[in-house]
Amino acid sequence: MGTIQGELSKWAAKNKMPIKKKKETEKKSKDRGMSTREIKELMGYYQPTYRRSKGGAIRQK
């Protein structure tokens, strides 16, 4: 017993069936993605933060 692919090729040759070959697709170049600055910006890292102070007033930290 061989592999399934080997057995399939033997069976196809015996039964005179054509074997479909896989088409090679072009590989897309992978982009690096986002920089760490862009990721932090999306997460709101550079947004101003606010705190409640005396009397319940909201002030920027």
HTML snippet that shows the backbone in 3Dmol.js (N, CA, C, O; Angstrom):
<script src="https://3Dmol.org/build/3Dmol-min.js"></script>
<div id="view" style="width:600px;height:400px;position:relative"></div>
<script>
const pdb = `
ATOM      1  N   MET A   1       0.835  -1.173   0.000  1.00  0.00           N
ATOM      2  CA  MET A   1       0.000   0.000   0.000  1.00  0.00           C
ATOM      3  C   MET A   1       0.888   1.247   0.000  1.00  0.00           C
ATOM      4  O   MET A   1       1.820   1.385   0.792  1.00  0.00           O
ATOM      5  N   GLY A   2       0.557   2.125  -0.907  1.00  0.00           N
ATOM      6  CA  GLY A   2       1.272   3.388  -0.970  1.00  0.00           C
ATOM      7  C   GLY A   2       0.409   4.504  -0.429  1.00  0.00           C
ATOM      8  O   GLY A   2      -0.506   4.293   0.367  1.00  0.00           O
ATOM      9  N   THR A   3       0.726   5.676  -0.878  1.00  0.00           N
ATOM     10  CA  THR A   3      -0.075   6.811  -0.446  1.00  0.00           C
ATOM     11  C   THR A   3      -1.367   6.858  -1.253  1.00  0.00           C
ATOM     12  O   THR A   3      -1.510   6.171  -2.265  1.00  0.00           O
ATOM     13  N   ILE A   4      -2.275   7.656  -0.802  1.00  0.00           N
ATOM     14  CA  ILE A   4      -3.560   7.784  -1.499  1.00  0.00           C
ATOM     15  C   ILE A   4      -3.337   8.351  -2.897  1.00  0.00           C
ATOM     16  O   ILE A   4      -3.979   7.927  -3.859  1.00  0.00           O
ATOM     17  N   GLN A   5      -2.431   9.303  -2.998  1.00  0.00           N
ATOM     18  CA  GLN A   5      -2.144   9.910  -4.301  1.00  0.00           C
ATOM     19  C   GLN A   5      -1.562   8.867  -5.261  1.00  0.00           C
ATOM     20  O   GLN A   5      -1.909   8.842  -6.442  1.00  0.00           O
ATOM     21  N   GLY A   6      -0.680   8.012  -4.748  1.00  0.00           N
ATOM     22  CA  GLY A   6      -0.103   6.956  -5.575  1.00  0.00           C
ATOM     23  C   GLY A   6      -1.142   5.946  -6.020  1.00  0.00           C
ATOM     24  O   GLY A   6      -1.176   5.543  -7.182  1.00  0.00           O
ATOM     25  N   GLU A   7      -1.992   5.541  -5.083  1.00  0.00           N
ATOM     26  CA  GLU A   7      -3.062   4.602  -5.414  1.00  0.00           C
ATOM     27  C   GLU A   7      -4.022   5.196  -6.446  1.00  0.00           C
ATOM     28  O   GLU A   7      -4.473   4.499  -7.356  1.00  0.00           O
ATOM     29  N   LEU A   8      -4.326   6.470  -6.301  1.00  0.00           N
ATOM     30  CA  LEU A   8      -5.223   7.139  -7.236  1.00  0.00           C
ATOM     31  C   LEU A   8      -4.614   7.202  -8.631  1.00  0.00           C
ATOM     32  O   LEU A   8      -5.308   6.995  -9.626  1.00  0.00           O
ATOM     33  N   SER A   9      -3.313   7.488  -8.704  1.00  0.00           N
ATOM     34  CA  SER A   9      -2.669   7.554 -10.018  1.00  0.00           C
ATOM     35  C   SER A   9      -2.630   6.169 -10.682  1.00  0.00           C
ATOM     36  O   SER A   9      -2.809   6.062 -11.895  1.00  0.00           O
ATOM     37  N   LYS A  10      -2.399   5.112  -9.898  1.00  0.00           N
ATOM     38  CA  LYS A  10      -2.415   3.758 -10.444  1.00  0.00           C
ATOM     39  C   LYS A  10      -3.806   3.395 -10.955  1.00  0.00           C
ATOM     40  O   LYS A  10      -3.947   2.821 -12.035  1.00  0.00           O
ATOM     41  N   TRP A  11      -4.834   3.732 -10.173  1.00  0.00           N
ATOM     42  CA  TRP A  11      -6.212   3.455 -10.563  1.00  0.00           C
ATOM     43  C   TRP A  11      -6.588   4.214 -11.815  1.00  0.00           C
ATOM     44  O   TRP A  11      -7.250   3.664 -12.695  1.00  0.00           O
ATOM     45  N   ALA A  12      -6.178   5.476 -11.914  1.00  0.00           N
ATOM     46  CA  ALA A  12      -6.490   6.295 -13.081  1.00  0.00           C
ATOM     47  C   ALA A  12      -5.790   5.748 -14.322  1.00  0.00           C
ATOM     48  O   ALA A  12      -6.367   5.762 -15.410  1.00  0.00           O
ATOM     49  N   ALA A  13      -4.560   5.268 -14.174  1.00  0.00           N
ATOM     50  CA  ALA A  13      -3.838   4.697 -15.314  1.00  0.00           C
ATOM     51  C   ALA A  13      -4.497   3.392 -15.761  1.00  0.00           C
ATOM     52  O   ALA A  13      -4.594   3.122 -16.958  1.00  0.00           O
ATOM     53  N   LYS A  14      -4.942   2.596 -14.814  1.00  0.00           N
ATOM     54  CA  LYS A  14      -5.579   1.324 -15.139  1.00  0.00           C
ATOM     55  C   LYS A  14      -6.932   1.545 -15.830  1.00  0.00           C
ATOM     56  O   LYS A  14      -7.285   0.802 -16.746  1.00  0.00           O
ATOM     57  N   ASN A  15      -7.684   2.551 -15.400  1.00  0.00           N
ATOM     58  CA  ASN A  15      -9.017   2.822 -15.942  1.00  0.00           C
ATOM     59  C   ASN A  15      -9.016   3.890 -17.030  1.00  0.00           C
ATOM     60  O   ASN A  15     -10.078   4.312 -17.490  1.00  0.00           O
ATOM     61  N   LYS A  16      -7.852   4.318 -17.434  1.00  0.00           N
ATOM     62  CA  LYS A  16      -7.670   5.307 -18.497  1.00  0.00           C
ATOM     63  C   LYS A  16      -8.451   6.598 -18.216  1.00  0.00           C
ATOM     64  O   LYS A  16      -9.147   7.123 -19.085  1.00  0.00           O
ATOM     65  N   MET A  17      -8.320   7.079 -17.013  1.00  0.00           N
ATOM     66  CA  MET A  17      -8.954   8.327 -16.607  1.00  0.00           C
ATOM     67  C   MET A  17      -7.880   9.413 -16.550  1.00  0.00           C
ATOM     68  O   MET A  17      -6.778   9.177 -16.055  1.00  0.00           O
ATOM     69  N   PRO A  18      -8.204  10.591 -17.054  1.00  0.00           N
ATOM     70  CA  PRO A  18      -7.212  11.678 -16.966  1.00  0.00           C
ATOM     71  C   PRO A  18      -7.092  12.192 -15.528  1.00  0.00           C
ATOM     72  O   PRO A  18      -8.074  12.250 -14.787  1.00  0.00           O
ATOM     73  N   ILE A  19      -5.884  12.556 -15.159  1.00  0.00           N
ATOM     74  CA  ILE A  19      -5.635  13.092 -13.823  1.00  0.00           C
ATOM     75  C   ILE A  19      -5.555  14.608 -13.927  1.00  0.00           C
ATOM     76  O   ILE A  19      -4.780  15.150 -14.715  1.00  0.00           O
ATOM     77  N   LYS A  20      -6.354  15.272 -13.134  1.00  0.00           N
ATOM     78  CA  LYS A  20      -6.331  16.728 -13.129  1.00  0.00           C
ATOM     79  C   LYS A  20      -5.152  17.208 -12.300  1.00  0.00           C
ATOM     80  O   LYS A  20      -4.943  16.768 -11.169  1.00  0.00           O
ATOM     81  N   LYS A  21      -4.396  18.107 -12.878  1.00  0.00           N
ATOM     82  CA  LYS A  21      -3.258  18.665 -12.162  1.00  0.00           C
ATOM     83  C   LYS A  21      -3.667  19.978 -11.510  1.00  0.00           C
ATOM     84  O   LYS A  21      -4.526  20.698 -12.018  1.00  0.00           O
ATOM     85  N   LYS A  22      -3.046  20.276 -10.387  1.00  0.00           N
ATOM     86  CA  LYS A  22      -3.340  21.511  -9.684  1.00  0.00           C
ATOM     87  C   LYS A  22      -2.764  22.692 -10.454  1.00  0.00           C
ATOM     88  O   LYS A  22      -1.651  22.633 -10.975  1.00  0.00           O
ATOM     89  N   LYS A  23      -3.537  23.754 -10.513  1.00  0.00           N
ATOM     90  CA  LYS A  23      -3.059  24.965 -11.146  1.00  0.00           C
ATOM     91  C   LYS A  23      -2.241  25.750 -10.138  1.00  0.00           C
ATOM     92  O   LYS A  23      -2.632  25.908  -8.981  1.00  0.00           O
ATOM     93  N   GLU A  24      -1.106  26.233 -10.595  1.00  0.00           N
ATOM     94  CA  GLU A  24      -0.273  27.029  -9.710  1.00  0.00           C
ATOM     95  C   GLU A  24      -0.759  28.467  -9.740  1.00  0.00           C
ATOM     96  O   GLU A  24      -0.877  29.078 -10.802  1.00  0.00           O
ATOM     97  N   THR A  25      -1.032  28.984  -8.586  1.00  0.00           N
ATOM     98  CA  THR A  25      -1.482  30.370  -8.497  1.00  0.00           C
ATOM     99  C   THR A  25      -0.316  31.261  -8.093  1.00  0.00           C
ATOM    100  O   THR A  25       0.618  30.819  -7.425  1.00  0.00           O
ATOM    101  N   GLU A  26      -0.384  32.503  -8.502  1.00  0.00           N
ATOM    102  CA  GLU A  26       0.663  33.438  -8.134  1.00  0.00           C
ATOM    103  C   GLU A  26       0.513  33.814  -6.672  1.00  0.00           C
ATOM    104  O   GLU A  26      -0.586  34.105  -6.201  1.00  0.00           O
ATOM    105  N   LYS A  27       1.607  33.804  -5.976  1.00  0.00           N
ATOM    106  CA  LYS A  27       1.566  34.152  -4.570  1.00  0.00           C
ATOM    107  C   LYS A  27       1.558  35.668  -4.437  1.00  0.00           C
ATOM    108  O   LYS A  27       2.344  36.373  -5.072  1.00  0.00           O
ATOM    109  N   LYS A  28       0.660  36.144  -3.605  1.00  0.00           N
ATOM    110  CA  LYS A  28       0.575  37.577  -3.371  1.00  0.00           C
ATOM    111  C   LYS A  28       1.653  37.979  -2.377  1.00  0.00           C
ATOM    112  O   LYS A  28       1.943  37.252  -1.426  1.00  0.00           O
ATOM    113  N   SER A  29       2.235  39.129  -2.606  1.00  0.00           N
ATOM    114  CA  SER A  29       3.239  39.604  -1.675  1.00  0.00           C
ATOM    115  C   SER A  29       2.545  40.071  -0.402  1.00  0.00           C
ATOM    116  O   SER A  29       1.539  40.778  -0.446  1.00  0.00           O
ATOM    117  N   LYS A  30       3.090  39.669   0.703  1.00  0.00           N
ATOM    118  CA  LYS A  30       2.485  40.021   1.981  1.00  0.00           C
ATOM    119  C   LYS A  30       2.940  41.418   2.377  1.00  0.00           C
ATOM    120  O   LYS A  30       4.133  41.723   2.395  1.00  0.00           O
ATOM    121  N   ASP A  31       1.973  42.248   2.691  1.00  0.00           N
ATOM    122  CA  ASP A  31       2.303  43.570   3.182  1.00  0.00           C
ATOM    123  C   ASP A  31       2.735  43.450   4.633  1.00  0.00           C
ATOM    124  O   ASP A  31       2.347  42.526   5.347  1.00  0.00           O
ATOM    125  N   ARG A  32       3.528  44.383   5.036  1.00  0.00           N
ATOM    126  CA  ARG A  32       4.035  44.337   6.406  1.00  0.00           C
ATOM    127  C   ARG A  32       2.924  44.569   7.401  1.00  0.00           C
ATOM    128  O   ARG A  32       3.003  44.113   8.541  1.00  0.00           O
ATOM    129  N   GLY A  33       1.885  45.275   6.980  1.00  0.00           N
ATOM    130  CA  GLY A  33       0.791  45.539   7.899  1.00  0.00           C
ATOM    131  C   GLY A  33       0.932  46.929   8.465  1.00  0.00           C
ATOM    132  O   GLY A  33       1.561  47.801   7.864  1.00  0.00           O
ATOM    133  N   MET A  34       0.348  47.128   9.614  1.00  0.00           N
ATOM    134  CA  MET A  34       0.375  48.443  10.243  1.00  0.00           C
ATOM    135  C   MET A  34       1.575  48.575  11.168  1.00  0.00           C
ATOM    136  O   MET A  34       2.046  47.595  11.744  1.00  0.00           O
ATOM    137  N   SER A  35       2.054  49.791  11.297  1.00  0.00           N
ATOM    138  CA  SER A  35       3.153  50.047  12.220  1.00  0.00           C
ATOM    139  C   SER A  35       2.603  50.074  13.643  1.00  0.00           C
ATOM    140  O   SER A  35       1.391  50.123  13.855  1.00  0.00           O
ATOM    141  N   THR A  36       3.512  50.041  14.609  1.00  0.00           N
ATOM    142  CA  THR A  36       3.074  50.062  16.004  1.00  0.00           C
ATOM    143  C   THR A  36       2.400  51.386  16.331  1.00  0.00           C
ATOM    144  O   THR A  36       1.473  51.429  17.140  1.00  0.00           O
ATOM    145  N   ARG A  37       2.854  52.455  15.712  1.00  0.00           N
ATOM    146  CA  ARG A  37       2.227  53.766  15.939  1.00  0.00           C
ATOM    147  C   ARG A  37       0.767  53.742  15.464  1.00  0.00           C
ATOM    148  O   ARG A  37      -0.121  54.246  16.151  1.00  0.00           O
ATOM    149  N   GLU A  38       0.525  53.154  14.287  1.00  0.00           N
ATOM    150  CA  GLU A  38      -0.834  53.086  13.756  1.00  0.00           C
ATOM    151  C   GLU A  38      -1.735  52.223  14.637  1.00  0.00           C
ATOM    152  O   GLU A  38      -2.906  52.548  14.834  1.00  0.00           O
ATOM    153  N   ILE A  39      -1.199  51.135  15.162  1.00  0.00           N
ATOM    154  CA  ILE A  39      -1.983  50.253  16.027  1.00  0.00           C
ATOM    155  C   ILE A  39      -2.351  50.968  17.324  1.00  0.00           C
ATOM    156  O   ILE A  39      -3.489  50.888  17.788  1.00  0.00           O
ATOM    157  N   LYS A  40      -1.367  51.673  17.909  1.00  0.00           N
ATOM    158  CA  LYS A  40      -1.644  52.420  19.133  1.00  0.00           C
ATOM    159  C   LYS A  40      -2.676  53.509  18.888  1.00  0.00           C
ATOM    160  O   LYS A  40      -3.527  53.772  19.738  1.00  0.00           O
ATOM    161  N   GLU A  41      -2.598  54.141  17.722  1.00  0.00           N
ATOM    162  CA  GLU A  41      -3.545  55.190  17.386  1.00  0.00           C
ATOM    163  C   GLU A  41      -4.960  54.628  17.265  1.00  0.00           C
ATOM    164  O   GLU A  41      -5.921  55.266  17.695  1.00  0.00           O
ATOM    165  N   LEU A  42      -5.088  53.444  16.686  1.00  0.00           N
ATOM    166  CA  LEU A  42      -6.398  52.805  16.576  1.00  0.00           C
ATOM    167  C   LEU A  42      -6.977  52.448  17.946  1.00  0.00           C
ATOM    168  O   LEU A  42      -8.189  52.503  18.153  1.00  0.00           O
ATOM    169  N   MET A  43      -6.101  52.085  18.866  1.00  0.00           N
ATOM    170  CA  MET A  43      -6.553  51.704  20.200  1.00  0.00           C
ATOM    171  C   MET A  43      -6.846  52.920  21.070  1.00  0.00           C
ATOM    172  O   MET A  43      -7.335  52.765  22.190  1.00  0.00           O
ATOM    173  N   GLY A  44      -6.562  54.119  20.587  1.00  0.00           N
ATOM    174  CA  GLY A  44      -6.841  55.313  21.362  1.00  0.00           C
ATOM    175  C   GLY A  44      -5.753  55.655  22.357  1.00  0.00           C
ATOM    176  O   GLY A  44      -6.017  56.317  23.361  1.00  0.00           O
ATOM    177  N   TYR A  45      -4.550  55.219  22.099  1.00  0.00           N
ATOM    178  CA  TYR A  45      -3.418  55.435  22.999  1.00  0.00           C
ATOM    179  C   TYR A  45      -3.063  56.908  23.110  1.00  0.00           C
ATOM    180  O   TYR A  45      -2.647  57.362  24.176  1.00  0.00           O
ATOM    181  N   TYR A  46      -3.218  57.652  22.041  1.00  0.00           N
ATOM    182  CA  TYR A  46      -2.821  59.055  22.021  1.00  0.00           C
ATOM    183  C   TYR A  46      -3.986  60.008  22.278  1.00  0.00           C
ATOM    184  O   TYR A  46      -3.823  61.220  22.139  1.00  0.00           O
ATOM    185  N   GLN A  47      -5.140  59.498  22.644  1.00  0.00           N
ATOM    186  CA  GLN A  47      -6.294  60.337  22.933  1.00  0.00           C
ATOM    187  C   GLN A  47      -6.143  60.940  24.327  1.00  0.00           C
ATOM    188  O   GLN A  47      -5.548  60.320  25.208  1.00  0.00           O
ATOM    189  N   PRO A  48      -6.670  62.128  24.529  1.00  0.00           N
ATOM    190  CA  PRO A  48      -6.577  62.717  25.868  1.00  0.00           C
ATOM    191  C   PRO A  48      -7.432  61.929  26.867  1.00  0.00           C
ATOM    192  O   PRO A  48      -8.491  61.408  26.517  1.00  0.00           O
ATOM    193  N   THR A  49      -6.954  61.850  28.114  1.00  0.00           N
ATOM    194  CA  THR A  49      -7.704  61.156  29.152  1.00  0.00           C
ATOM    195  C   THR A  49      -8.278  62.190  30.111  1.00  0.00           C
ATOM    196  O   THR A  49      -7.670  63.231  30.356  1.00  0.00           O
ATOM    197  N   TYR A  50      -9.431  61.897  30.638  1.00  0.00           N
ATOM    198  CA  TYR A  50     -10.115  62.818  31.524  1.00  0.00           C
ATOM    199  C   TYR A  50     -10.370  62.151  32.862  1.00  0.00           C
ATOM    200  O   TYR A  50     -10.610  60.945  32.929  1.00  0.00           O
ATOM    201  N   ARG A  51     -10.315  62.950  33.946  1.00  0.00           N
ATOM    202  CA  ARG A  51     -10.561  62.458  35.296  1.00  0.00           C
ATOM    203  C   ARG A  51     -11.520  63.413  35.997  1.00  0.00           C
ATOM    204  O   ARG A  51     -11.593  64.601  35.683  1.00  0.00           O
ATOM    205  N   ARG A  52     -12.224  62.873  36.923  1.00  0.00           N
ATOM    206  CA  ARG A  52     -13.059  63.738  37.768  1.00  0.00           C
ATOM    207  C   ARG A  52     -12.190  64.288  38.889  1.00  0.00           C
ATOM    208  O   ARG A  52     -11.400  63.567  39.499  1.00  0.00           O
ATOM    209  N   SER A  53     -12.352  65.574  39.143  1.00  0.00           N
ATOM    210  CA  SER A  53     -11.591  66.184  40.233  1.00  0.00           C
ATOM    211  C   SER A  53     -12.579  66.698  41.288  1.00  0.00           C
ATOM    212  O   SER A  53     -13.736  66.280  41.325  1.00  0.00           O
ATOM    213  N   LYS A  54     -12.115  67.584  42.118  1.00  0.00           N
ATOM    214  CA  LYS A  54     -12.947  68.096  43.207  1.00  0.00           C
ATOM    215  C   LYS A  54     -14.234  68.714  42.676  1.00  0.00           C
ATOM    216  O   LYS A  54     -14.229  69.431  41.675  1.00  0.00           O
ATOM    217  N   GLY A  55     -15.289  68.437  43.332  1.00  0.00           N
ATOM    218  CA  GLY A  55     -16.567  69.011  42.945  1.00  0.00           C
ATOM    219  C   GLY A  55     -17.219  68.321  41.768  1.00  0.00           C
ATOM    220  O   GLY A  55     -18.263  68.773  41.297  1.00  0.00           O
ATOM    221  N   GLY A  56     -16.633  67.231  41.276  1.00  0.00           N
ATOM    222  CA  GLY A  56     -17.213  66.489  40.175  1.00  0.00           C
ATOM    223  C   GLY A  56     -16.871  67.040  38.793  1.00  0.00           C
ATOM    224  O   GLY A  56     -17.407  66.573  37.788  1.00  0.00           O
ATOM    225  N   ALA A  57     -15.978  68.033  38.739  1.00  0.00           N
ATOM    226  CA  ALA A  57     -15.596  68.606  37.448  1.00  0.00           C
ATOM    227  C   ALA A  57     -14.701  67.632  36.691  1.00  0.00           C
ATOM    228  O   ALA A  57     -13.863  66.952  37.284  1.00  0.00           O
ATOM    229  N   ILE A  58     -14.883  67.573  35.394  1.00  0.00           N
ATOM    230  CA  ILE A  58     -14.075  66.690  34.560  1.00  0.00           C
ATOM    231  C   ILE A  58     -12.905  67.496  34.017  1.00  0.00           C
ATOM    232  O   ILE A  58     -13.094  68.540  33.392  1.00  0.00           O
ATOM    233  N   ARG A  59     -11.689  67.004  34.262  1.00  0.00           N
ATOM    234  CA  ARG A  59     -10.499  67.702  33.812  1.00  0.00           C
ATOM    235  C   ARG A  59      -9.598  66.763  33.033  1.00  0.00           C
ATOM    236  O   ARG A  59      -9.595  65.549  33.237  1.00  0.00           O
ATOM    237  N   GLN A  60      -8.829  67.367  32.129  1.00  0.00           N
ATOM    238  CA  GLN A  60      -7.915  66.583  31.318  1.00  0.00           C
ATOM    239  C   GLN A  60      -6.683  66.254  32.157  1.00  0.00           C
ATOM    240  O   GLN A  60      -6.147  67.120  32.848  1.00  0.00           O
ATOM    241  N   LYS A  61      -6.249  65.030  32.096  1.00  0.00           N
ATOM    242  CA  LYS A  61      -5.079  64.603  32.873  1.00  0.00           C
ATOM    243  C   LYS A  61      -3.813  64.975  32.164  1.00  0.00           C
ATOM    244  O   LYS A  61      -2.722  64.698  32.663  1.00  0.00           O
TER     245      LYS A  61
END
`;
const viewer = $3Dmol.createViewer("view");
viewer.addModel(pdb, "pdb");
viewer.setStyle({}, {cartoon: {color: "spectrum"}});
viewer.zoomTo();
viewer.render();
</script>
